[in-house]
């Protein structure tokens, strides 16, 4: 690991070079601002020991410059007791920590050894995460493209917009991006923007001062501050009110926020990932989503195809969910019967991966052997003809005759939208219009269920 030291105390640097003994590290220095800029832009450094006198190089912010060209670099500010205020500001802008001079060289070596250890651990962890990501995404050209893009953008600090139908794994992908990033040891914080009332969303995101609104009885951090140095996922970002969109845009531009009712701005170092199942281009046309915010959020735009377009991933997903839920049972379930897997492969999954996960959880609760059997699957998944599965909705007066007819003999094929409308209507009737239970059974959020009800004009 290469380490750069920027300090104008020649005696101190000489002592460092004379006594440095940490294995697998190479310590370097710079004799001028221009050479320091050249070294940092060439990249490859894992750690930087930086005197407060070098916080700027030829009017460039040294911390920003180092982080831009050296992904994962950890910066330690060297300061005197009189300059700790500058050092604290540097930490707020992204430095790891500061050390007050005189500094024992052994302390510098200990910090470098920790950086090297963390770097090796991250490299091994990333390899495992990338293997998991590749397995679960699938091998279609579109999913391979996503995998390549994720591997590259995870190491940056750029904003990312993830789009796709409900249940396609947007939060899962955001979490993987965080875990592959240099922020992996910090918090990953997620919020569903559609689940927070409009009058509270700004306080939830940006924090609030005591008395700034009814019920505000104390100063409160927002989620941006909670995610400081980590990653914040804004799920269902298309549901944000325009007033909150303005404050979000300001944060993305200035990296500063102001709590509701406060006059003081605060610097927060957080990476923003947004997710949506809405068409934001149409939202922009309707004037309910800001175009400038869209471009700030979508420095990189990743669209996840629905599960029905990448069915080759289903067997891997099944194994993953069986392993996940077997940890909570003592049944020793290890797999799934071939005919049951065939039914799952034939299903079109309007609820996407979330629906598949709910199916496996349901089946494992009923399973009494080592393998999930056909009869363990939910009732709406049936099989007709020899090893020829098709999707039938739960029995109802309107569908009972159709469910008994092979697909090849049906006079009319329903669209997926028609089937989804019928399925939601049946679920509402079966669960006596309990929206919370219906959303849970369908594997979608309450806000998504409500949008579907409005979209299909279902009576409630």
Buried (B, 14 or more C-beta within 10 A) or exposed (E): BBBBBBBEBEEBBEBBEEEBEBEEBEBEBBEEBEEBBEBBEEEEBBBBBBBBBBBEBEEBBBBEBBBBBBBBBBBBBBBBEEBBEBBBBBBEBBBBEBBBBEBEBEEBBEBBBEBBEBBEEBEEEBEEBBEBBBBBBBEBEBBEEBBEBBBEBBBBBEBBBBBBBBBBBBBBBBBBBBBBBBBBEBBBBBBBBBBBEEEEBBBBBBBBBEEBEEEBEEBBBBBBBBBBBBBBBBBBBBBBBEEBBBBBBBBBEEBEBBBBBBEEEBEBBBBBBBBBBBEBEEBBEEEBBBEEBBBBBBBBBBEBBBBBEBBEBBEBBBBBBBEEBBEEEEBEBEEBBEEBBBBBEBBBBBBBBBBBBBBBBBBBEEBEEEBBBBEBBBEBBBBBEEEEBBBBBBBBEEBEEBBEEEBEEEEEEBEEEEBBBBBBBBBBEBBEEEBEBBBBBBBBBBBBBBBBBEEBEBEE
